[in-house]
């Protein structure tokens, strides 16, 4: 039972990171119906920016808690802003010229952009992994086991990740449901032609969608960096594929679905590694995806696609 | 401005997508940077300057962390080195480049309104193209057949390198043609094609390792096994559409790779399988000494003979793929694939069994992937899961789409451009003279590859070869624009 609880906590942490990335996929898919393959690499770019900010500020675990918190918020904001610029630029260069073109063209430019981003970071920052000493340390013991066995612990970092994700998700849902931007975003998602006729600036809304997705990916990047402490130029691919899997599992186009899918993929992976084998955790996650899609072809929370003739 | 009347009055009535493409290029112009003011040359210049400054500022923001700083492992963690000089150079390049583009390339495009597509012009161009392609195909075939000997005769020093490169290109041509059946003809987006390539390669390597079978026995077996895997993948995804299909095929490709990586005592895990046997010519090996092919023919042995043999094997395999595809397109099953691509509902209404149609498309495509895989294994002599990453799937799909979806010759052109071009980048050692001895051109290969994918796609969204000849003929043979495909016109 204790082991189960511990895995649950670890799974929720991992799932939160996947969920944050998955939102970027699902929003872009919802609004222009394309798989933004470069999104995982935007996550990687955000992670690198955060890493360099942390090194530049000289943050270590020995700094005071208040200072550390403020500095991390600054790092987060810088990473979000710069990652957003990257997201905007990718959209502007590779996707906007192909708006309204046939379906596979933006998919290919997205894969191309993913290759470009990975190799750009590899060329400019080197191929070696970047280890970062832990900054947020400490934690709480929830259950004290016998002789140190079967203890359930939650680290401060895990609390930070879960709380931040929860806050961001709440804020983001409010943004989509209450603000003008969210309204035009939903309008473009439902019918972009009609939205354009009614005075919504579709191009700008799409750009903002990319910017929001990139900002959330940058948050995930910082979390990933602080949680695992090691990044390299290739982390974006696997995280991106998992996050996209999460988005599809939850029902692509649906924001709660993306979060649910992210949590599920995180939990499946952690439990599989905990109870069966670490090597086959990806196989487990992908198999669940295939099985879910066989029985629910539009994901868990997705709307079934109605086809008109 | 595109004249809507002209495009509407063309023979077929352009699809909605091409109309959108026209509108976009006609109304907004490719880069929206400068509003089309009529202020004359001066305001044009200032507007271009402003735009270039914006582009430069953007480059500065993008490169601030990545070019301006570099993180390296130092004692006690990471350390940053500053490289502001490089950032300034990069920003200057973007600024000047954007300014020149604005002044000389985009201006012309903007001032001269794009001509409305006259339907006659396209048909005549299509006919010219048809005649051209009819004439060029045998020429290309002859060149391909004579290529190794041309190389030995023309460039004896580098002949081995070039023949090796052309073997690689032909492998991608074959893979492209195989994937073209699934994506181009049946319209099923497959992001995990490399799985079948891997199944083919590992089938051969494992059969050779455990049962001691040779290349020619394993080649058909590998194809059959890959086709079976195609069916196995096909079943669960029958109900899925579009991008759901894409992600499941991607997942399938990753599953196969992870299993190959972790099933160490059967597949060798990350160490792969080495010592895969070489192909023989009717049982005779390509080796020096008695019993080799050279000895049999009474000529001197040279390693290049083996390369030439491999070249002809892959050429024959690729041509077989092409031939089968072209013939299948004229059979009911090929017609059904294309009908499926055009409109699945109409397909079902007309009594076509979409289940069988999809499964055969998957199986046929996978079979050719399997052939190519076992050829890859015999060429390399060593295989490991490293060779079957998602990047390979992406490259194969990129070749198919960049060449022009459904176009056979397009695959060839795209393979030569993308694979050949990338390999040639290895040879750019003269750049060391410009950028100093530390400059390593090979590390920019994939960067340039990715950029090329983006640029070609933005430049020609329908692929390099943008006309198709439908196989179903009513009265006379026609050629249509690639934009008609999947619009209910490309039958």
Interface residues (C-beta under 8 A of the other chain):
Chain A: X29 X33 X35 X45 X48 X49 X51 X52 X55 X56 X82 X85 X86 X89 X93 X94 X97 X98 X99 X100 X101 X102 X103 X104 X105 X107 X108 X109 X111 X112 X113 X114 X115 X116 X118 X119 X120 X121 X122 X123 X124 X125 X126 X128 X130 X131 X132 X133 X237 X241 X244 X245 X248 X252 X279 X280 X282 X283 X286 X287 X289 X290 X293 X294 X297 X298 X305 X307 X309
Chain B: X17 X20 X21 X23 X24 X30 X58 X61 X62 X64 X65 X66 X67 X69 X70 X71 X72 X73 X76 X77 X78 X79 X80 X183 X189 X236 X237 X239 X240 X241 X242 X243 X244 X246 X247 X248 X250 X251 X252 X254 X255 X258 X259 X261 X262 X345 X346 X390 X391 X394 X397 X398 X401 X402 X405 X443 X444 X446 X447 X449 X450 X451 X452 X453 X454 X457 X458 X461 X462 X483 X486
